[in-house]
Amino acid sequence: MILIAALLLQAASPGAFVHEDESEHLHFHYGWPAAAEAVPALRAELRARMAAARARAMEMAAEGRNMAAGEGWEMPAHSHEQDWSLNGSTARLTSLSAGVATYTGGAHGNLAYEALLWDRADDRPVEAAALLGAGLTAMKERYCRDLDRQREEKRGEPVRRDPEDPHTACPALEAGVLTPADSDGDGRFDRLDVLIPPYAAGPYVEGDYVVEIPFEPADLAAIPDGYRPAFEVPGER
């Protein structure tokens, strides 16, 4: 959960937006960085997402209370904590990702991820998978290999992939939470981060996985011309 703490710190930086409210039944926290707050259309998008997340959290809290009351026990307060983090900004695109930490009354909380790639020229979200297109195929084996390396480090033993076992299978790259990142701060995305929540690639106790895939030339070949300047191979000039 170190990532969540880091996101909370970033959301509290000057110019960032943070909303927090607390009731007897729900603690709700939502934020985004100054770079997103400064873009009106992106700010409106995030406000809409925040409102939807709060409405869902309140509905789930109410359902939990009603269920608990019917069974004669008291439901603990629910929580929803979500902070968007800036992964890079190019001349046209802003890349954000969020860790979503929730508690809905079970034995432990849950962590999920969301990503948002915003086109500031057209004032709309675009999907990283759609931009990369066939380039994802070129990245798949490197992605699976690095995920297995991380799983082996946590487990202390080799991973033998079984497509029927979610703890050893390689989750589909195109279906993952994908967020382009600018690792050297030069205004171009040079890698793709794949954000994998608990349970998706291993048991809950292993926590989440973040697979960072530096771009290679074949990965970028299918990107439409209007977006290609936003991406680079590391070291490319």
Phi, psi and omega in degrees: 000010179301323181301319180299317179298319179296321180293321178298320179295319181294320182294338180273003182288160183303135179086350179283163177253132175223130173239134179215131172217152185219134175231183180298333188247348184210130167256125184232127179225135182209137181204165174208160187282167182302325181298329177277321180298333184280352181253108189306313183292322177292319177301318179296319178299315181291324176296320178295318178294321178298315180298319179294319179296319180293319179298318179295317181296319179294321179296317179294323178296319179294318178298320179296318179297316181296319179296314181296319180297321179294335181259002174081027176222168185257126180282130174297158178298141175275166175214152175219117179234120184217123177231128177275139181240143179277122179260351179155154179219126179255187179299337184237329190244143171242127182251123180234152170218158183221138166270133183243103181261122182230154170225126183234027172098003181275198182289335180204167177283176179231155178234130174231172179231151170225153177227149178217118176251113190253127176270106183286339178287321182255359181053056179203157174281148173232153181267129178301321180297322180291322179293317183284330176053233182296344178300334178297327179299320180293337184267345193301312185293323176296321177299309181297321181296317181288323176299315178299321178300317180293320179294321179295323178297320181287325187267340182073022179204157181296151176265124175253106188295132174229115183300342180270353183246109182297343179280344179237340179293158176263113181301145183302126182297315184293341180263359184278174174274108189249130180221116175295146183225148177251097188283336183252004174069027181264009177084018175221142180282128182242003176204164175244126176261133177250118186258117187240115183283168175306149181083332187287334181226003181181177179294161184305322185298336179283344180076204183267170175229142172235115181256120180258121185244103175299139182289145169242162185308319182294334181293334188256001188295331185264359182293132178303149186305322183294339181252347186302323179297345180280352186238152178209157167277136180310132180088353180288140178228000000 
